Amino acid sequence: MKTNSFLIFFWILMLLTGCHDRNHVEEQLAMIDTLLSHDKVDSAKNLFEMIPQEYLRSRKDSAYYFLVQTETNYRNRIPTKSDSGINYSLRYYETINDNEKLARALFYKGVTTFNKNRIKQTIHLLKQAEELAEKTDNLLLRHKIYDKLSYYNGDAYEYELSKRYALKALEISRTIGSKRRQGAALLYLITCYFETGQKDSALICANQCSSLLSLQDTINLPYLFYDFGRIYEKDDPQLAKAYLKKAIAIKGIPNAYKTLANIYLREDSMEKVREMWEQALYRTRLTKMNTMRVDIFNAMRQQCMERKDYEQANALADSAMAWQKRYYDTQEQERLAEIQAKYDKERAEQELWNKVYGWGLVIVVIGGLLITGLGYYSYRGMKAAKELAETRAQLADYTRKAEELETSGQQNTKEVARLNRKISELQQRQAGILANGKRLYDSLQQGATTVRWGKADYTDFIEYYKLKDLAYVNDLQTDYDRLSPKYMFFAIMEHEGRTDEEIMRVMGISESTMRSTRSRINSKMK
């Protein structure tokens, strides 16, 4: 604690000494940001007001300035007059893909929008913030978002959704070791469990919460006392009244008055009942607790009916109907569960589409590479065959010309020597091909396989095989439509009387591949 105090004092000192330095606005805003993260909201507000807005030199500075301003005002309960500043931050952080600051901007835009009774927009903004924050390591930011989503859903009676987010907030608060945040999450869970009929779970959470909250915690403590009061309302009314009175003494919670009224009603203490009802109605006048008003008006109406005060009973019935209609209108407008379910569905569909698109792109790329590769190898095979044909044609042409010169008696020794040199080069090239083809042929006779052969090896083998059975190779080249060297090799293996098992072993192929190869060769017959 002393270390934190020293650091905060140091930051304040640095800011005070540099607050008029227009070249260090970003550093000064970062200092204020740190104060806010340590819940030093008063200090953050005072120091923020010392930064002149005209010192902002760039869009980056302006976006950060408006983000810190919005958070500072919200944390100090200062109403936001305009959304223009935080909207500027949102636009900037969207362009630079800063997930963390964009999530913060969406969060504070959302919570300030909620204070303007635009709950649907608030939920959309917080759901976007949640999606982005979960891509970061900022646990405090994620906790803030879960905490607010739990609170807003609980406030709208969406207790299952509220519980889901409260559990997430509780997990993070335990990870970072914050008792205050654990206590707040447990308070949400108490309400969720109690309202869904899980009173034992609610009591467990209440006991855990009581060990975390101090007697000086005036924010959360009255709500804990109220929770204990309603948990014990029917099983131990006297203990419940003691807790409810403690809650009211700290803060006049409307629900605490209403619960006390229920206990007094069972005790037939009508004067105290009416007093509690009036207090509850008075304290809900500026809230959205429409269902509580309906319940109280109906209970008061029932009492008037028993006293035969029908005029007052009718007036109370009209009030109950009016508040009931207002409640239904609000629910129809907000429909928080539907909004969030729709958002989650769209998010899941988008993620699925991204995966499908990604895999589709991968398949297209791989397919393109395979087609390119096959085309390249086919091109190489055709090129090799063409080169061999050209070599044979040149060899025959040079030999013919040399013989004509020698038989004609023309004394052109230079031309004859040149032709003989060309013939020798072509014969050496041809001899290299035939030598490799013979080596491959002999290796097969000794039990080798073609698993490591390349396309040139199949070509060389076929050139050598022409020396052994030229007529059959010519038939393959004339009777079939451009068989590849590998298909020609397969046909030669069958021509030599190799069994299916031998061919599969030599070529390293399966039975289905062998049947497919045979079918493709037959389909190419002219």
Backbone torsions as a table, in degrees:
resi	resn	phi	psi	omega
1	MET	NA	-42.6	179.8
2	LYS	-63.8	-37.8	179.3
3	THR	-63.3	-44.6	178.5
4	ASN	-61.4	-41.9	179.6
5	SER	-63.0	-40.8	179.1
6	PHE	-63.9	-42.6	-179.5
7	LEU	-63.9	-43.0	-180.0
8	ILE	-63.4	-42.2	177.6
9	PHE	-61.6	-39.7	179.7
10	PHE	-64.5	-43.0	179.2
11	TRP	-63.8	-41.9	178.3
12	ILE	-61.4	-43.3	179.4
13	LEU	-62.0	-43.5	179.5
14	MET	-62.6	-41.7	-179.3
15	LEU	-67.5	-40.4	179.2
16	LEU	-62.7	-35.8	-178.9
17	THR	-81.1	-18.4	-176.5
18	GLY	-122.2	12.1	-173.4
19	CYS	-68.7	-19.2	179.6
20	HIS	-100.5	14.5	180.0
21	ASP	-96.4	106.2	-176.3
22	ARG	-69.3	-11.3	-179.4
23	ASN	-86.2	-6.3	-175.9
24	HIS	-128.3	35.7	-179.0
25	VAL	-63.0	-42.9	-177.6
26	GLU	-61.6	-42.3	178.7
27	GLU	-64.3	-38.7	179.8
28	GLN	-67.1	-39.5	176.7
29	LEU	-66.3	-36.2	178.1
30	ALA	-64.5	-37.2	176.9
31	MET	-62.6	-43.9	178.7
32	ILE	-64.1	-40.3	177.6
33	ASP	-58.1	-41.1	179.2
34	THR	-65.9	-40.6	176.7
35	LEU	-59.9	-41.2	179.0
36	LEU	-63.9	-38.6	179.9
37	SER	-67.2	-23.1	176.2
38	HIS	-96.0	14.4	178.7
39	ASP	61.9	25.6	175.0
40	LYS	-92.0	66.1	-170.0
41	VAL	-71.6	-34.2	179.0
42	ASP	-66.2	-46.1	178.8
43	SER	-62.7	-40.9	179.6
44	ALA	-61.4	-42.2	-179.8
45	LYS	-63.9	-46.5	-178.2
46	ASN	-62.7	-41.5	-178.2
47	LEU	-74.5	-32.4	178.4
48	PHE	-63.2	-39.0	-178.5
49	GLU	-66.9	-12.2	180.0
50	MET	-89.3	-1.8	178.9
51	ILE	-97.9	110.1	178.9
52	PRO	-65.8	135.2	-177.6
53	GLN	-66.4	-25.8	179.9
54	GLU	-70.6	-8.0	177.8
55	TYR	-80.9	-6.6	-178.9
56	LEU	-71.5	120.3	-173.2
57	ARG	-101.3	-19.5	-173.5
58	SER	-141.8	168.3	175.6
59	ARG	-62.3	-35.5	179.1
60	LYS	-61.6	-47.7	178.7
61	ASP	-61.6	-42.9	-177.6
62	SER	-64.6	-43.6	-179.6
63	ALA	-62.3	-43.1	179.9
64	TYR	-67.6	-39.9	179.9
65	TYR	-58.8	-49.5	-176.8
66	PHE	-69.5	-32.3	176.7
67	LEU	-65.3	-48.2	179.2
68	VAL	-64.9	-38.0	179.0
69	GLN	-61.6	-45.3	-179.0
70	THR	-63.6	-44.3	179.5
71	GLU	-65.3	-43.1	-179.8
72	THR	-60.3	-45.7	179.3
73	ASN	-64.0	-42.6	-178.8
74	TYR	-64.6	-44.7	-177.6
75	ARG	-67.5	-25.3	178.1
76	ASN	-97.6	11.4	177.8
77	ARG	59.0	37.2	177.4
78	ILE	-98.1	120.2	-178.1
79	PRO	-59.4	140.5	177.3
80	THR	-86.7	120.1	-176.5
81	LYS	-77.7	-32.4	-175.9
82	SER	-143.7	148.2	177.5
83	ASP	-90.4	0.2	-172.0
84	SER	-61.5	-39.2	-178.6
85	GLY	-65.2	-51.9	-178.7
86	ILE	-68.6	-29.6	175.2
87	ASN	-65.3	-36.6	176.5
88	TYR	-62.0	-44.8	178.3
89	SER	-60.5	-43.0	-179.7
90	LEU	-59.8	-46.8	-178.6
91	ARG	-62.5	-40.4	-178.0
92	TYR	-67.9	-48.4	-175.8
93	TYR	-70.2	-22.3	173.5
94	GLU	-68.8	-36.7	-176.8
95	THR	-73.0	-29.2	-177.0
96	ILE	-102.3	3.3	177.3
97	ASN	55.4	44.9	174.6
98	ASP	-92.4	94.6	-174.0
99	ASN	-59.1	-41.5	-174.7
100	GLU	-66.6	-51.6	-178.8
101	LYS	-70.8	-32.6	176.6
102	LEU	-66.2	-39.9	177.1
103	ALA	-63.5	-40.8	177.3
104	ARG	-62.8	-44.1	-179.7
105	ALA	-62.9	-42.3	178.2
106	LEU	-63.8	-39.7	-179.3
107	PHE	-62.9	-50.6	-176.7
108	TYR	-73.2	-27.8	170.9
109	LYS	-65.0	-39.7	-179.5
110	GLY	-65.2	-48.3	-175.7
111	VAL	-69.8	-31.7	176.4
112	THR	-73.5	-30.6	176.4
113	THR	-68.3	-36.1	179.2
114	PHE	-60.0	-38.6	179.8
115	ASN	-66.9	-12.0	176.8
116	LYS	-102.4	15.6	177.0
117	ASN	62.2	34.9	174.0
118	ARG	-111.6	70.2	-169.8
119	ILE	-67.1	-37.7	-179.1
120	LYS	-61.7	-45.3	177.8
121	GLN	-64.2	-38.0	178.6
122	THR	-58.8	-47.5	-178.4
123	ILE	-63.6	-41.4	177.7
124	HIS	-60.1	-44.8	-178.7
125	LEU	-65.2	-42.8	-179.1
126	LEU	-69.5	-33.6	176.8
127	LYS	-67.2	-38.0	175.5
128	GLN	-65.7	-41.6	178.5
129	ALA	-62.5	-40.8	178.7
130	GLU	-59.6	-45.8	-178.1
131	GLU	-60.8	-42.3	-179.2
132	LEU	-74.0	-42.1	-177.3
133	ALA	-63.1	-32.6	-179.7
134	GLU	-70.3	-9.3	174.7
135	LYS	-92.2	0.1	-178.5
136	THR	-114.5	173.6	176.7
137	ASP	-100.4	10.8	-177.0
138	ASN	-81.1	94.1	-177.4
139	LEU	-67.4	-38.1	179.9
140	LEU	-61.8	-40.6	179.4
141	LEU	-65.5	-45.6	178.9
142	ARG	-62.3	-38.4	178.3
143	HIS	-62.2	-44.3	179.8
144	LYS	-57.4	-43.3	-177.3
145	ILE	-67.3	-46.6	178.9
146	TYR	-62.0	-40.6	-179.0
147	ASP	-60.0	-46.9	-178.1
148	LYS	-69.6	-39.2	178.6
149	LEU	-64.8	-35.1	176.3
150	SER	-66.1	-45.1	-178.5
151	TYR	-63.9	-47.8	-176.7
152	TYR	-65.5	-39.5	178.5
153	ASN	-67.7	-39.5	176.7
154	GLY	-63.9	-38.6	179.7
155	ASP	-64.7	-27.1	179.3
156	ALA	-98.7	14.0	177.7
157	TYR	66.2	20.1	174.0
158	GLU	-92.7	76.6	-168.1
159	TYR	-72.9	-30.8	178.6
160	GLU	-66.9	-43.2	176.8
161	LEU	-65.7	-41.3	178.9
162	SER	-61.0	-41.4	179.4
163	LYS	-64.2	-41.5	-179.0
164	ARG	-59.0	-44.8	-179.2
165	TYR	-75.9	-31.9	177.8
166	ALA	-64.2	-38.8	178.3
167	LEU	-65.3	-38.5	176.5
168	LYS	-64.8	-43.6	179.4
169	ALA	-64.2	-39.0	179.7
170	LEU	-64.7	-41.4	179.8
171	GLU	-61.2	-44.8	-179.9
172	ILE	-67.9	-41.9	-178.5
173	SER	-63.0	-33.2	175.4
174	ARG	-71.4	-35.9	178.9
175	THR	-63.5	-42.7	-178.1
176	ILE	-88.5	-4.2	175.1
177	GLY	72.9	35.9	-179.9
178	SER	-102.2	109.8	179.2
179	LYS	-66.8	-39.6	-178.9
180	ARG	-60.8	-44.1	-179.9
181	ARG	-70.4	-34.6	175.3
182	GLN	-62.1	-43.2	179.7
183	GLY	-60.3	-42.2	-179.5
184	ALA	-64.7	-43.1	179.4
185	ALA	-63.5	-39.9	179.4
186	LEU	-65.9	-35.7	176.5
187	LEU	-60.4	-42.4	176.7
188	TYR	-62.2	-42.1	-178.1
189	LEU	-66.0	-36.8	177.7
190	ILE	-57.3	-47.7	-179.8
191	THR	-62.1	-45.7	-177.8
192	CYS	-61.6	-47.3	-179.2
193	TYR	-65.9	-42.3	-178.3
194	PHE	-64.2	-45.2	-176.3
195	GLU	-71.2	-18.8	178.3
196	THR	-102.6	15.6	173.8
197	GLY	80.8	13.9	179.6
198	GLN	-103.3	70.4	-172.6
199	LYS	-66.6	-34.4	178.6
200	ASP	-63.5	-44.1	178.2
201	SER	-64.5	-37.8	178.1
202	ALA	-62.5	-41.5	179.9
203	LEU	-66.8	-38.6	177.1
204	ILE	-60.7	-46.7	179.4
205	CYS	-64.0	-37.3	-179.8
206	ALA	-65.1	-41.6	178.1
207	ASN	-65.8	-40.0	176.6
208	GLN	-64.1	-40.2	-178.1
209	CYS	-65.9	-39.9	-177.4
210	SER	-64.2	-28.0	178.6
211	SER	-77.6	-12.3	-178.0
212	LEU	-99.5	-27.9	-174.7
213	LEU	-93.1	136.9	176.3
214	SER	-89.6	163.7	-179.7
215	LEU	-66.0	-17.4	-179.5
216	GLN	-90.0	0.2	-178.2
217	ASP	-80.7	83.0	-174.4
218	THR	-73.9	-11.3	-179.4
219	ILE	-81.1	-51.3	-173.8
220	ASN	-99.6	-23.2	-174.1
221	LEU	-60.1	-44.6	179.5
222	PRO	-60.0	-33.6	179.2
223	TYR	-70.4	-34.4	176.0
224	LEU	-65.8	-43.9	177.7
225	PHE	-60.5	-40.9	178.0
226	TYR	-62.1	-43.3	179.5
227	ASP	-61.0	-44.1	176.4
228	PHE	-60.7	-39.4	-179.1
229	GLY	-60.6	-46.6	-177.2
230	ARG	-76.9	-25.8	175.3
231	ILE	-65.1	-40.4	-177.4
232	TYR	-94.3	6.6	-173.3
233	GLU	-53.2	-44.7	-176.0
234	LYS	-95.8	-32.4	-176.8
235	ASP	-80.5	-34.7	-178.5
236	ASP	-145.4	80.0	-174.1
237	PRO	-58.3	-36.7	-177.8
238	GLN	-67.4	-43.7	176.9
239	LEU	-63.7	-40.3	178.8
240	ALA	-60.2	-44.6	179.7
241	LYS	-61.9	-38.5	179.3
242	ALA	-61.9	-44.5	178.9
243	TYR	-66.1	-42.6	-177.6
244	LEU	-65.4	-38.0	177.6
245	LYS	-66.7	-35.4	175.3
246	LYS	-63.4	-42.3	179.7
247	ALA	-62.2	-44.3	-179.0
248	ILE	-66.6	-35.3	-179.6
249	ALA	-63.7	-34.3	179.4
250	ILE	-83.0	-44.6	-177.4
251	LYS	-153.6	133.0	-177.4
252	GLY	-75.1	77.6	-178.8
253	ILE	-74.6	122.2	-178.6
254	PRO	-54.9	-41.1	-178.8
255	ASN	-62.8	-34.3	179.5
256	ALA	-65.4	-41.9	176.2
257	TYR	-61.6	-43.1	-178.3
258	LYS	-64.9	-41.6	179.8
259	THR	-66.6	-39.7	175.5
260	LEU	-61.8	-38.4	178.6
261	ALA	-61.8	-39.5	178.7
262	ASN	-62.2	-41.0	179.7
263	ILE	-67.1	-45.0	179.4
264	TYR	-64.6	-32.0	178.8
265	LEU	-64.4	-41.7	177.1
266	ARG	-68.8	-24.7	177.0
267	GLU	-87.7	-2.4	180.0
268	ASP	63.2	32.4	176.4
269	SER	-96.9	77.6	-168.5
270	MET	-66.2	-32.6	178.9
271	GLU	-63.1	-43.9	178.2
272	LYS	-69.3	-33.8	177.8
273	VAL	-59.8	-50.7	-178.2
274	ARG	-63.5	-36.3	178.1
275	GLU	-62.2	-44.2	-179.9
276	MET	-66.3	-39.7	178.3
277	TRP	-61.6	-45.4	-179.2
278	GLU	-62.8	-40.3	177.8
279	GLN	-64.4	-41.9	-179.8
280	ALA	-63.3	-45.2	179.4
281	LEU	-63.8	-41.1	-179.8
282	TYR	-61.8	-42.9	-175.6
283	ARG	-80.9	-7.7	175.9
284	THR	-101.8	6.0	-173.4
285	ARG	-64.7	-27.7	-178.2
286	LEU	-109.2	15.8	-178.1
287	THR	-114.8	179.7	178.0
288	LYS	-102.1	25.0	-175.8
289	MET	-81.5	62.2	-174.3
290	ASN	-66.2	-40.1	-177.4
291	THR	-65.9	-34.0	177.5
292	MET	-64.1	-42.8	179.1
293	ARG	-60.7	-42.6	179.8
294	VAL	-59.9	-46.5	-179.8
295	ASP	-60.5	-44.4	-177.9
296	ILE	-66.7	-44.3	179.3
297	PHE	-61.7	-40.4	178.7
298	ASN	-65.6	-41.7	178.1
299	ALA	-64.3	-41.5	178.7
300	MET	-66.0	-37.5	178.2
301	ARG	-62.3	-42.7	179.9
302	GLN	-60.3	-40.7	178.7
303	GLN	-65.1	-38.8	178.1
304	CYS	-66.1	-37.6	177.5
305	MET	-62.6	-40.3	179.3
306	GLU	-67.1	-30.1	178.4
307	ARG	-88.1	-0.1	-179.5
308	LYS	64.1	30.3	175.5
309	ASP	-95.6	76.5	-170.4
310	TYR	-70.0	-32.3	178.8
311	GLU	-62.4	-47.1	178.3
312	GLN	-67.5	-35.7	179.0
313	ALA	-62.3	-42.5	178.8
314	ASN	-65.0	-40.0	178.5
315	ALA	-62.4	-42.5	178.7
316	LEU	-67.1	-34.8	177.5
317	ALA	-64.4	-41.2	177.0
318	ASP	-61.5	-42.7	179.1
319	SER	-62.9	-42.1	-179.9
320	ALA	-62.5	-42.9	-180.0
321	MET	-64.7	-39.8	-179.9
322	ALA	-63.9	-44.0	179.4
323	TRP	-71.1	-32.1	176.5
324	GLN	-63.9	-43.0	179.3
325	LYS	-63.7	-42.0	179.1
326	ARG	-62.1	-38.7	179.0
327	TYR	-63.9	-47.0	-179.1
328	TYR	-65.4	-37.7	177.0
329	ASP	-61.2	-42.5	179.8
330	THR	-65.4	-44.3	-180.0
331	GLN	-62.7	-40.7	-179.9
332	GLU	-64.6	-34.0	-178.6
333	GLN	-75.0	-37.0	-171.7
334	GLU	-91.4	-57.4	179.4
335	ARG	44.0	61.4	-172.6
336	LEU	-60.8	-43.1	-178.3
337	ALA	-61.2	-41.8	-180.0
338	GLU	-66.0	-41.4	179.1
339	ILE	-60.0	-47.7	-177.0
340	GLN	-70.4	-37.8	178.3
341	ALA	-63.8	-40.6	178.1
342	LYS	-64.4	-42.5	179.5
343	TYR	-63.1	-46.3	-179.2
344	ASP	-62.9	-37.3	178.9
345	LYS	-65.5	-45.6	179.4
346	GLU	-63.2	-38.7	178.5
347	ARG	-64.3	-43.5	179.1
348	ALA	-64.5	-40.8	178.9
349	GLU	-64.8	-38.9	178.9
350	GLN	-65.4	-42.2	178.5
351	GLU	-63.5	-40.2	177.8
352	LEU	-64.0	-43.4	179.2
353	TRP	-61.8	-41.5	178.5
354	ASN	-60.5	-40.6	178.8
355	LYS	-66.3	-45.7	-179.8
356	VAL	-62.1	-43.9	179.3
357	TYR	-62.4	-42.9	180.0
358	GLY	-62.2	-47.9	178.9
359	TRP	-65.5	-38.1	177.6
360	GLY	-61.0	-41.2	178.2
361	LEU	-63.9	-41.4	178.3
362	VAL	-61.5	-44.5	-179.3
363	ILE	-62.9	-41.6	179.3
364	VAL	-62.7	-43.7	-179.7
365	VAL	-63.5	-46.6	179.8
366	ILE	-62.5	-42.7	178.3
367	GLY	-60.9	-42.4	177.9
368	GLY	-61.8	-41.1	178.6
369	LEU	-64.6	-40.6	179.6
370	LEU	-64.2	-44.7	179.5
371	ILE	-62.7	-43.0	178.3
372	THR	-61.7	-43.6	179.9
373	GLY	-62.9	-44.9	179.2
374	LEU	-63.8	-40.8	177.7
375	GLY	-62.9	-39.4	-179.5
376	TYR	-65.3	-45.2	-179.6
377	TYR	-68.3	-35.0	175.8
378	SER	-64.4	-41.3	177.5
379	TYR	-61.8	-43.6	179.0
380	ARG	-62.4	-39.4	179.1
381	GLY	-65.0	-44.3	178.9
382	MET	-64.9	-38.8	179.1
383	LYS	-64.3	-42.0	-179.8
384	ALA	-64.3	-43.4	178.8
385	ALA	-63.1	-39.6	179.2
386	LYS	-65.3	-41.5	179.2
387	GLU	-63.5	-38.6	178.0
388	LEU	-64.8	-42.1	179.0
389	ALA	-63.5	-41.8	178.8
390	GLU	-65.5	-38.9	179.0
391	THR	-61.4	-44.9	179.4
392	ARG	-65.0	-39.4	-179.6
393	ALA	-66.7	-42.3	178.7
394	GLN	-65.0	-41.0	179.6
395	LEU	-61.3	-43.3	178.9
396	ALA	-66.4	-40.1	-178.3
397	ASP	-66.3	-46.1	179.7
398	TYR	-64.6	-38.6	179.2
399	THR	-64.5	-42.7	179.2
400	ARG	-62.3	-44.0	-178.5
401	LYS	-65.6	-41.3	179.7
402	ALA	-63.2	-40.9	179.2
403	GLU	-66.2	-39.4	179.6
404	GLU	-64.0	-40.4	179.4
405	LEU	-65.7	-39.1	-178.2
406	GLU	-71.3	-37.7	-178.1
407	THR	-80.4	-22.4	-178.7
408	SER	-80.1	-12.5	179.9
409	GLY	79.2	7.0	177.9
410	GLN	-71.5	133.3	-177.2
411	GLN	-92.0	69.7	179.0
412	ASN	-117.7	75.2	-173.3
413	THR	-66.1	-34.7	-179.4
414	LYS	-63.2	-44.4	-178.8
415	GLU	-66.8	-39.3	179.0
416	VAL	-64.5	-42.3	179.7
417	ALA	-64.0	-38.6	179.8
418	ARG	-65.2	-43.5	179.5
419	LEU	-64.6	-41.7	179.6
420	ASN	-64.4	-34.1	178.2
421	ARG	-67.6	-41.8	177.2
422	LYS	-62.8	-43.3	-179.8
423	ILE	-61.2	-39.2	-179.5
424	SER	-65.4	-40.9	179.5
425	GLU	-64.4	-44.2	-179.4
426	LEU	-67.2	-37.4	178.5
427	GLN	-65.4	-36.7	177.9
428	GLN	-66.3	-41.2	178.4
429	ARG	-64.2	-44.4	179.3
430	GLN	-64.2	-37.4	-178.9
431	ALA	-66.2	-36.3	178.2
432	GLY	-63.5	-42.5	178.8
433	ILE	-64.2	-46.5	-178.5
434	LEU	-66.3	-36.1	179.2
435	ALA	-64.0	-43.6	178.6
436	ASN	-66.6	-39.6	178.5
437	GLY	-62.6	-40.8	179.0
438	LYS	-65.9	-39.7	-179.3
439	ARG	-62.7	-42.2	179.8
440	LEU	-67.3	-41.3	179.8
441	TYR	-61.9	-46.1	-179.9
442	ASP	-63.2	-38.1	-179.2
443	SER	-64.8	-35.6	177.7
444	LEU	-67.1	-37.3	178.3
445	GLN	-63.4	-25.5	-178.9
446	GLN	-94.6	8.9	174.2
447	GLY	99.7	9.1	179.4
448	ALA	-73.1	172.1	178.8
449	THR	-123.3	174.1	-179.8
450	THR	-104.0	14.7	-174.0
451	VAL	-57.2	-37.4	-177.7
452	ARG	-96.7	8.0	-179.1
453	TRP	-73.3	147.2	169.8
454	GLY	-102.4	178.1	-178.2
455	LYS	-62.8	-35.9	179.6
456	ALA	-63.7	-33.4	179.2
457	ASP	-65.0	-42.0	177.2
458	TYR	-62.5	-40.1	179.1
459	THR	-63.2	-45.8	179.4
460	ASP	-63.1	-39.4	179.0
461	PHE	-60.2	-44.2	-178.2
462	ILE	-65.9	-39.2	178.1
463	GLU	-61.1	-40.0	177.9
464	TYR	-70.0	-37.7	-176.7
465	TYR	-65.7	-22.7	176.0
466	LYS	-60.3	-32.0	178.8
467	LEU	-67.9	-26.2	-177.7
468	LYS	-92.8	-34.5	-178.6
469	ASP	-152.9	72.9	-176.4
470	LEU	-62.7	-37.0	-176.9
471	ALA	-61.9	-41.4	-177.3
472	TYR	-69.7	-40.3	178.8
473	VAL	-64.5	-38.9	177.2
474	ASN	-63.2	-37.5	177.4
475	ASP	-63.1	-42.0	179.3
476	LEU	-62.1	-36.6	-177.3
477	GLN	-78.9	-25.9	-177.6
478	THR	-99.4	-33.1	-175.0
479	ASP	-86.4	-14.8	-178.3
480	TYR	-119.7	154.5	-178.0
481	ASP	-87.6	92.1	173.8
482	ARG	49.1	68.9	173.7
483	LEU	-70.7	140.6	176.1
484	SER	-71.7	158.3	178.6
485	PRO	-54.4	-35.1	-179.1
486	LYS	-70.1	-40.2	177.1
487	TYR	-66.5	-38.4	177.5
488	MET	-63.5	-38.1	177.7
489	PHE	-62.8	-42.4	178.7
490	PHE	-59.4	-45.7	-180.0
491	ALA	-63.3	-38.0	179.2
492	ILE	-65.0	-39.7	178.3
493	MET	-60.0	-43.6	178.0
494	GLU	-66.5	-39.2	179.9
495	HIS	-61.5	-33.0	179.7
496	GLU	-80.6	-2.1	175.7
497	GLY	87.8	20.0	178.1
498	ARG	-70.5	142.3	177.3
499	THR	-76.6	166.0	178.6
500	ASP	-59.9	-40.1	179.7
501	GLU	-63.2	-40.6	-180.0
502	GLU	-66.8	-42.7	-179.5
503	ILE	-62.9	-42.2	179.1
504	MET	-63.0	-39.6	179.5
505	ARG	-67.8	-45.9	-176.8
506	VAL	-63.8	-45.2	-175.1
507	MET	-90.1	-7.3	179.1
508	GLY	65.2	42.2	-178.0
509	ILE	-121.2	163.0	178.5
510	SER	-87.5	172.9	-179.2
511	GLU	-65.6	-38.9	179.8
512	SER	-67.0	-37.5	177.3
513	THR	-65.7	-38.7	179.7
514	MET	-64.5	-42.5	178.7
515	ARG	-64.9	-40.0	179.5
516	SER	-64.3	-42.2	179.9
517	THR	-63.5	-43.3	-179.8
518	ARG	-63.2	-40.4	-179.9
519	SER	-65.4	-40.5	-179.5
520	ARG	-67.6	-36.4	178.2
521	ILE	-64.3	-44.0	-179.4
522	ASN	-64.1	-33.9	-178.6
523	SER	-69.6	-17.9	-179.0
524	LYS	-92.1	-0.4	179.1
525	MET	-67.9	133.5	-177.4
526	LYS	-74.0	NA	NA
